[in-house]
């Protein structure tokens, strides 16, 4: 069984998903599996990633009809085998030490169940506040779902992400904080966050 399950949900991101996959392959930590969840793409996503699937036995691919990010992540969780579960949005990528740093943190801090944060890239970003839709808040005040790194039992017991229209990552983070020990970190900033033109946070 792999130590870490990395889940990439993707929808029509043929231009960026290969960079995300390559960043997982280049991790210094090698004890991982990668689950690609295609959320009903109509572009050339599969053609772009099929070479990775053929070459790497620890990369798996699944496709379903368009269900949005929350349910795509849940499909990946259900198909995963890792002791730890984490995510990567298909327009973002990891720096080489990302998985190693998160694994080391949780193994040396057994009291912590879920991490969030530690990202760089598109930094000066304001998004709609899920609790007060008339307001904008800085992205660093949010729980960024792609940066979640947690113990398997947490995601299983919480039954994954809720099927909400917006901020499903914040909703899970708030539920988790009531039952588990969660922690936001700033460093190491090894998750590179990039907003595509069609991203939910940019267009809401």
N, C-alpha and C positions, 0 to 999 in steps of 0.2 A: 504494500500500500504506500502511496506517495505521502510525504509529509504535508505538502501543500497542493490544494486544488485551486488553480487560477481559472476564473470564469470570465469570458469575453462575450457579452451580448453585442450583436451587430445588426444593423439594418441599413442596407445600401451605402456601405462605406468602403467600396472596393479600392478607393484611392488611399485610405489611411490604415485599414485593418492589417495589411501586411507588415507595416512598421510596428504596430502593436505586438503582433505575433513574434516578429524577429527580436523584439526587446525582451520577451520572455525566454526565448531560446538562448540569448546571450547573458542570462543571469549567472552570477557566480555560484549561487545555490542551484544544484542540479536535481534536487529531490522534489520534483513537481510533476503534476499532470496539467494539461491545458484543455479546457472544454470550450469550444466555440459554439455559441448558440445563435444561429441565424434566424432572425425574427421575420422571416418571410421576404428576404431581399429579392428585388427584381432586376438588379444590376448584375455585374460579373463577379460578385463576391466569391462564389464557389470556385470559379475558374482561377481566381487569384490565390486562393488558399489551398487548393487541392494538392499542390506540390509539397506543402508543409505536412499535410496529413499523410501523404505517401511516404515521406522520408522519416517522420518522427512518430514512433508507436505510442508515445505518451501524449499525443495530440488527438483529440476526438472532436467530431463535428456532428451537430444535430440541427435540424431545421424544422420549424413549425410555422403556422400561419401567424400573421402579425398580431402580437399580443402586448407589445410595448415592453420597456426595459424591466419593470418589476417582475413580471411573470417569466421573462426570459432568464433573468438571474435565478429565479426559483427553479426553473427547469434544470439549470446548471448545477444548483445545489443538490437536487434530487439525484442527478447522475454522477455526482462526485464521490471520491473515495478518501480524500485527504483528511488528516487530523486537523488541519487548519484550512480555512476557506478565505479566499480573497478575490478581488475583481480587477478588471481593467477595461475601461471604456475604449471602444474601437477607434476613437480619434486621439487617444492619449498613448503614452508609452512609459516604460520603466527605465530608470538608469540601472546599470549592471548590479549594484549592491542592494537593490530594493527588497527582494524576497529574503535575502540573508539577514538584512537589518531587522525586518519585522519578525522573522522567525526567532532570531536571537533575543529580541526584546521580550516576546511572550514566554520564551523558555526560561529566561532569567527573572521574569516577573510573573510567577504563577498565579498571583492574585488578580491579574488583569485578564479580562476575557475578550475584549474587543478594542482595537485601535482604529483611529481615524486621523487623517491629516498627513503632514510631511510631504507637501507638494510644492512644485515650482512651475514656472511657465507663465500662462496668462494669469497674472497676479492682480492687476488693478481692475477687477471685475465686480460689478454690482448686479445682483439678481433679485427677483421678486421674493419678498418675505412670505413664506407659506402661512404664517400665523396672522400677518397683516398685509394682505395683497396690495394695498395702496402704497406700501413702502418698498424701498430698495435697501438691501443690506449687502455688506461686503462678502465676497465669496469665502473668506477665511472664517467668517462666523457660522458658516454652514457645515453640516456633516456631509462630506463629499463621498458618495457611495463607492466610487472607484477606488478610494484609498482604504476602505474597510479591510481589516485583516483580523480574523477572529477564530475562536475555537469552534470546531464543528458542532458541538452540542448546543451552542448558543443559537446558531441559525436553525437547527433542527427543532429545538424546543419552541422558538418563536414562530415557527412555520414560515420562515422567510419573509419576503417583502410583501406589503399589502398592495392590492391593486387600486392605487389611487392615481389621480390625474397628474399630480405634481408633488415633488419632494418626497418620494417614497423612501429615499435614504434617510432623511431627517425623521420621518415617521418611525422607521425601524430603530434608529439610534435612540429615540426617546423611549420606545418600548423596552429596548435592551437595558437602558440605564435604570429602569425600575426594578429589574431582576438580576442584573449582572454588574460587574465592575467594568466601566468603559473609560477610555482615556484618549484625549486629543493630544497629538504631538505636532511640533513644528519641524523638528529635525530628527533624522536626516531627511532632507527634501529630495527624495529619490523617485517620486511619482511626478511625471511631467504632464501637466494639465493643459489641454488645448481645446478651445471651443470651435466646433465646426459651424458653418453658417446656418445649418439646419438644427442646431442643438435646441433642446427644450428651454434651457435657461436663457438663451439669446432671443428666442422668439415669443416667450410668454409675456 
